[in-house]
Amino acid sequence: MSASRRARRGRFTAIAAAVAAAALTAGLTTGCDAVDKALDCVQTADAIADSVTDLQQAVENAANDPSQADASLDSIEKSLGKLSDKTDNTDVNKAVDDLDKAVGNVRAAIKDGDSTPDVGPVTNAAGELTKVCTS
């Protein structure tokens, strides 16, 4: 084999290796981004589940301290805002919207004087968000 042919083959091999390395790095970076987003989703869903539990307890104890329900609703809405900013997943966004609507309904019921609003839709929507984040 001539020297120029070996040089071309060497350059071709080096270029192919560089392209393969770049593709692998891009794939790993993209994969890590997806894992990070999924982890953020799960962590946020977990935080929301805790806030929903707090909301249920706050509604049960509304006569003693009505501000607890507002604090729980604020916490849920804050977590939803963070998650909504971090994801572009259609299913997650729908679950976030559904949960946000359910939270708004509970907030409106409390504002209208309902001392024991139905938090079932909030619980159901939070469960759906958890399901979407873990699937």
N, C-alpha and C positions, 0 to 999 in steps of 0.2 A: 504494500500500500504506500502511496506517495506521501510525502510530508504534508503537502497542501491538503490532501484528502483527509489525513488524520487530524489536521488542524480544524478543518471544516466540521468533521464529525465531533471533535472535542468541543467546538463552539456550540454546535447544535445540542449536544448533551448538556452543556452548561446552561444554555437558554431553556431547554426543556425542564431541567431541574429547578431553575429559578421560577418558571411559570407554575410548575407543580407545587413548589413551596408557597408561592403567593396564593394559589387557589386553596391550598390546605389551610393556610393562615386565615384567609377570608372566611372559609367555612367554619373554622373553630371560633372565630370572633363572632360570627353571626349566630352560631350555636350558643355561645355564652350569653349573648344579648337575649336570646329567646329564653334561656334558663333564668337569667336575671329577672326578666319581665314576669315569668311564671312564678318565681319565688316572691317577687313584690306582690303579685296578685294574691298568692296564698297567705302571705303575712298580713296584707290588708284585710282580706276576708276574715282572718282569725281575729284581728283587732275589731272588726265590725261585729263579729259574733259576740265578743265580749261586751261591746257597747249595747247590742240588742238585749243581752242578758241584764245589763244594768238598766236598760229602758223598761224591761218587764218588771223588775223589782221596783223601779221608781214609780211606775203606774200603780202598782199594788200599794205603795206607800204614799200616794199623791196627797192624801189628806195631811200627812205629817210634813212633807217638804215638796211642794209642787215644782221647785226649781230643779230637782234631780232629773225629771223627765226632759226638761229643756237642755240640761247639760249632756244627757245621753244622746239626744237628737243632734245636738251640735257636734258631738264626737263622731257620730255616724256620718254626718254630712262632710265633715273635714276629711275623714278617711276616704269617702267616695270621691271627693275632689282630687285628692292625691292619686288615687287609682285611675281616675278618668284621664288625668294628665299623662300618666305613664303608659297607657295601653292604646293600641289601635285595633284591638281584637273586637270584632263585631259582637260576638256573644257576650263578652265581658261588658262592653259598653251598654248592651241592652239590659243586662242584669243590673248594672249600675243605675241606669235610668229608671228601671222598675223599682229598685230599692229607694231611690231618691223620691219617687212619686209617693211611695208608701209612707216614707218619713214625713213628707209634706202633708199628707192626709192626717197623720197622727198629730202633727204640730197644729194644723187647722182645728182639729177636734178639741185639743186642749185650749186653744185660744177662744173657741166658742163656748167654753165652760164645761166640756165633758171631762169629768174627773177620772173616768176609767175608759179611755179610748181603746178600741180594738187594735192591739199590736200584732195580731196574727198575720196580716199581710206583710208587715215588716219582717217578721220571723221567716215567713215563706220566701220572701225576696232575698233575704240574707242567705238562706239555705241554697237558693238557686245560684247566687253569686259564688258561694263556696264550691258548689258542684261544677260550675263553669271553670273556676280557677284550678281545680284539681283534675280536670279531665283533659 
